[in-house]
Structures are given as C-alpha cells and as structure tokens.
Amino acid sequence: MRRTRRMRRSTLLLALTIAVEWYVAPLPLAAEDQPKPAMKVLLEKVVEVPSKIKVLVRHVTYPQGYKTPEHTHKGPGPRYILQGKVKVIEGGEMGTYSAGEVFWESGIAMTAENLGDGEYKAVIVELLPVE
C-alpha cells in the first residue's frame, strides 16, 4: 500500500511538474533575462519649435527613376530611408542617402530623385505649425 501511495504521489508530482512547465514555458522572459535590443542614434538635432506643433508622418514610394519637381514642404523634419537610394538637392546642397539612413529636410525648395534599381520608400516626418 505504501508503495502504491508513493507511486501515486510520484505520478502526481510528475504530472504537476509537466503541467506547470507547459503553462509557464510560453510566458515571455522578464526584461532582464532577454537579449538586449541593438540601438543606434540615426539623427540628433536641436530644433526650435513654437509652443504647439503638429507632427505629420507619411510613407512615400517613388517608382524607379522618378524625380520630383522642385517643391517645398510646410515644415522641416527627418526623412528615414526604408528602401532604395535617393539624391536630394536642397538649397544648392546635394546629398545621397540609402536604406537605413536619415537626413534632415529643412522645408526650403528641394528635389528628390530615385537613383535605385527599384522603388524608393521612405518615412517622412514633418513638424508643422498648427493652423
């Protein structure tokens, strides 16, 4: 009888252990137990803004070979290149940027030309006055 109780107890403990592991295993690791994410600063800039601004974030896609006419934006801001390569001429200065890079657009007259072999994709952030 004692042997049967021990076997039942052992079986119960084993089943309980398996159930707890099955339940706990899918839980996410605590932050201190996870690998640390890789981070790097892409752009750092001091910007003077009025007390209240509107932030506009857009995703743009240019087809291969596309060049914008000269134009302006209502506000300055960073541009993050997701895919492709772009040549930007702004205020007489030229810059070429590729996927993973960020540049600052001041809001003055500029052009942008897709220099890549495929589509150019970017995220445009504009800091706009509240109207």
Residue pairs with C-beta under 8 A, 6 or more apart in sequence:
28 34
42 78
42 80
42 101
42 102
43 78
43 102
43 103
43 104
45 78
45 104
47 76
47 127
49 127
50 129
50 130
52 130
53 75
53 127
53 128
53 129
53 130
54 127
54 128
54 129
54 130
55 77
55 125
55 126
55 127
55 128
56 75
56 124
56 125
56 126
56 128
57 123
57 124
57 125
57 126
58 123
58 124
58 126
59 82
59 121
59 122
59 123
59 124
60 121
60 122
60 123
60 124
61 119
61 120
61 121
62 68
62 84
62 86
62 112
62 114
62 119
62 120
62 121
63 114
63 119
64 114
64 116
64 117
64 118
64 119
65 114
66 113
66 114
66 120
67 111
67 112
67 113
67 114
68 110
68 111
68 112
68 113
69 111
70 109
70 110
70 111
71 109
71 110
71 111
72 107
72 108
72 109
72 110
73 105
73 107
73 124
73 126
74 107
74 126
74 128
74 129
75 107
75 126
75 127
75 128
75 129
76 104
76 105
76 106
76 107
76 126
76 127
77 104
77 105
77 124
77 125
77 126
77 127
78 102
78 103
78 104
78 105
78 125
79 97
79 102
79 103
79 104
79 105
79 122
79 123
79 124
79 125
80 101
80 102
80 122
80 123
80 125
81 97
81 98
81 99
81 100
81 101
81 102
81 103
81 120
81 121
81 122
82 99
82 121
82 122
82 123
83 99
83 116
83 118
83 119
83 120
83 121
84 98
84 99
84 114
84 115
84 116
84 118
84 119
84 120
84 121
85 96
85 97
85 98
85 99
85 114
85 115
85 116
85 120
86 96
86 97
86 112
86 113
86 114
86 115
86 116
86 120
86 122
87 94
87 95
87 96
87 112
87 113
87 115
88 94
88 95
88 96
88 97
88 103
88 105
88 110
88 111
88 112
88 113
89 110
89 111
90 105
90 106
90 108
90 109
90 110
90 111
91 106
91 108
91 109
91 110
95 103
96 115
97 103
105 124
114 120
